[in-house]
Amino acid sequence: MTIPSRITQRLMVGNSLASLQNGLGRLAKTQEQLHTGRVINRPSDSPIGTNSAMRLRSETATQSQYARNAEDGLGWLGRVDNTLMSMLDSVNRTRGLALQGATGSTNAQSREALAAEVEQIREALLASANTQHLGRPVFGGTTAGKQAYDPDTGAYLGQPVAGPGTTVERSVADGVRIRVDVTGPEAFGPAGNDLFKVLDDVVTHLRTDPAALGGDLDKLDGALTRMRTALADVGTRYARLEQAAQTAKDVTLNLQASLSDVENVDLAKAMVDLQLQEVAYQASLATTARVLQPSLIDFLR
């Protein structure tokens, strides 16, 4: 035989107050979600959701950094591309001057004028070879200096060869690094036989030995070929960086959408829930006030 539990006034009051408190808590939680716009405002709201949100935020930060790295690389390679294009025009101009000086129709005075112009071109090319990106010479490799070439002697001051640790790279994806620089020897030739040495020879031969300009023209052709090859390589790497930057941005957008699904509140649903909970809470208050009338003990207190 089951003995029924004794229902007292105190028990009824306690249960009613507990139910009211629970209803008020649900109402307050929904109001907080609407105020913050987030379903998860503290880890206890959803431990699993919090863990997912933390992983998504970490991956979003990583992809955003990859995108910034790629953008920086694009800036670096863009500076190299513009510089090489400008320098190619100047070298072509020098070749034309050397070819003009090599003809037998020019006299010493004319060749002196040609030599003076080539000297000015050489100075301008040396200045271009010292072009910087964010304070670093774009043709200097990983050198800590501000210049890739000595502006007076034309000596190369950067890393002598391109190899591990001597080039500038940017990480644009997990395990993917793309080189963003071109060393001076790659673009202008090895030290002692580079573009600037050829230009020195052109100036000297214009003044003293026009017959030797034929060999200088061959060397200038080699320098032009080397620069065009470097320019083509820059274009290929630029395209890879553009694709990597776009990929990182697309992944970031997808991660942000996933994070929004985990964290952000459905405003329409939350508004409906809030209205229902307000109605339910007001009804609970009214019902409790009518049902729990004062007892004789309350009057005797």
N, C-alpha and C positions, 0 to 999 in steps of 0.2 A: 504494500500500500504506500503510495507516494504522498508525502506530507507537503501540501502546498506551502510555498514560501510566504512569509508574512510581508504584506505591502504596507509600508508606513508612510506617513506624510513626509517625513524627512527623506525617505528613499525616493519618493516621487519628485520632490523638489530637487534632490541631487541629480537624478537622471535628466530632468528637464533642463537644469542649468548646464549640464554637460553637453546635451544635444544643442542647446543654444550657442554654447561656446564653440562647438565644432562647426556649426553653420556660420558663425561669425568669422572663424578662421578661414573657411573656404572663401567667404566673401572678401576678406582682406587679401588673400593670396591672388584672387582674380584681379582685384583692384591694383595690386602691385604689378602684375604682369601687364596690365593695360598702361600703367604709368611708365614702366621701363621699356615696354615693347619686347620683352624677352620672357620665354618660358622658364629658363634656368637663370635664377638670380643668385643662387648659392649652390654649392656642390650637393647639399642634401636634397635639393629639389629633384635631381635626377643624377645619381652617380654614374650610370652608364652614359647618359647624354653628356655629362661633364667630361668624361674621358674622351668621348668622340670629339667634342668641341676642342679640347686641348690638342689632340692630334691634328685636327683640321687647321687650327691656328698655327701650329708649328710648321706644317707643310705649306701653308699660305705664305708665311714669312720666308721660307726657303725659296719658293718660286718667285716671290717678289724680289729677293736678292739676285736670283739668276737673271731676272729681267733687267735689273739695274746694271748688273755686270755686262750684259749684252749691249745695253745702251751706251755704256762707257766705251766698250770696244768699238761700237759703231762710230763714236766720236773720234776715237784714235785713228781707226782706219780711214775715216772720211778725211781727216787732216792729212794723212799720208797720201791718199789718192789725189787730193787737190794740189798738194805740193809737187808730186811727181808729174802731174799733167802740166803744171806751169814750168817746171824745169825742162821737160821735154821740148817745149816751145823754144826755150833759151838755147838748148843744145843744138836744136835744128838751125837756129839763127847762127850759132857759132860755126856750124858746118858750112853754111852758105858763105860766111866771111872767109873761112879757110880756103874754100874752093875758089873764091874770087881772088885771094892772094896768090894761089898756086898758078894762076894763068900768067902768061908772059906779058900781058898787056899792062900790068900794074907797075908803077914805079915805086921807089923807096918811100916817097912821101905818102903815097896812097896806102902802102902796106903799114906804115907807122900809124895811120889813122885807124886801119883795121885792127892792128894790135891793141891800140888804146881801147877800142870798143870791146874786144875780147876780154881785156883785163876787167872792164866794168861788169861784163857778163859773169866772169869768174867770181867776183866779189858777191854779186847778187845770188849766184848759185850756192856759194858757201853759206850765205845767210839763210837761204831756203833749206839747206841741209841741216841747219841747226833749229829748224822749226820745232816748237814745243807743243805738247798737249798736257794741260794741267801741271805745268812747270817741269815736264820731263821731255828730253829730246826724242822725237819719234823715230829717229834713225840711230839712236845711241844704244839700243838694247836695254839691258838692266843697269847701265851705268848710273852712278849716283850724281854725276855732274850735270850741269845745265846745258852743256854743249856736246854735240857729237863730233864736231870738227873744230880744229883751231882756226879762228878766222884769219890769222896772219899767215901761217905756214900751210894750212890745209891738211895737217896731220889728223888722222882719225883718233878720237879720244875715247870712243866707246868700246864695247865688247868686240874683240877681233873677229870672232866667228859665231855663227848661229848654232847653238847646241843646248843641251840640258842646262837650265839655270841662267842662260845668257839671253833669253828672249822673254818678251812680255806676253802673258797669257791671261785669259779670263775664263772662269768657270761658269758655264751657261746651262748646265744640266748635270744630273748625277753621273759622275765619271766622265763628263765631256768638257774638255778645255780647248779653246780656240786661240791661236796666236793672233795678236793685234798689232804687232810692230813689224818693221823691216829694218834690218841693220844696214849701216852705211856700206860695208863691203858687198852686201847682196845687191843693193840698188846701184852703186856707183863704181864697184870694182875693188879689188884688194889694195891694201895700203902699198904705196910705191908705184902702183900702176893703175891708179883710179882716175876718175873723170877729171879731177882737179889737177893731177899731174899732166894729163893730156892737154888740158887748157894752158898750162904753163908752157908746154912744148910748142903749142900753136903760137903763143905770143912770141916766144924766142925765135921760132923759125920764120915768122912773118917779118921779123926785123933783121935776121942774119942769114937765113938759109931757106928761101922759098921752095927749093927743090925737095926739101924734106917734108913738105906739107902733105904730100901724097900718102906717106905712112901715117901722118896724123889723122887724115880723113878716114883711113881704115879703122884706126883706134876709136874715132868718134862714132863710126857706124857700130862698132862693138859695144860702146857705151850706150848708144840708143837702144840696141837690141836688149841689153841687160835691163835697162830701165823699163822697157815695155813689158818684159817678162815679169818683173817685179810688180808692175801695175796690174797685169792680168791676175797674178796670184792674190793681190790685194782685193780685186773685184770678187774673186771666188770666195774668199774668207768673209768679205762684207755680206755676200748673199747668205752664207751660212749663219752669220750673226743675226741678220734680219729674221730669218726663219726661227732661230732659237729664241729671240726676243718675243716674237709673236706666239710661239708655243708656250713660253712661260706665262705670258699674259692670259692666254686662253685657259691654261690650267688654273691660274689664280682665280679667274672668274668662276670656273666650275667649283673650286673649293669654297669660295665665298657663298655660292648658291647652296652648297651642301651644309655649310655652317649656319646659314640662315634657316634652313629646314630644321636643324637641330635646336637652335637657340631662340629664334624669333617666334613671337606669338602670332597666332591666326586672329587678327583683330576682329573680324566678323564673328567668329565663333566665341571669342572672349567676351564681346559685347553681349551676345545672347546669353552666355553663361552668367554674366554679371546681373543681368535683368532677372533671370530665373532665380538666382540665389538671393537677390534683394527681396523678391516676392516671397520666396520660401522663408526667409528670415523674419520678415514682417508678419507673415502668417503664423510662424512659430511663436513669436512674441505675443501676438493676440490670443492664440489658443492657450498658451501657458498661463497667461493672466486670467483667463476665464476658468480654466480647469482647477488650478491650484488656488482655491479660496483659502482664506485664513482659518486655521483650526482653533479649537477651544484653548489649546495650550498657548497659541499665539496671543489670544486675548488675555490669558492669565499671566503672561510675562510682564 
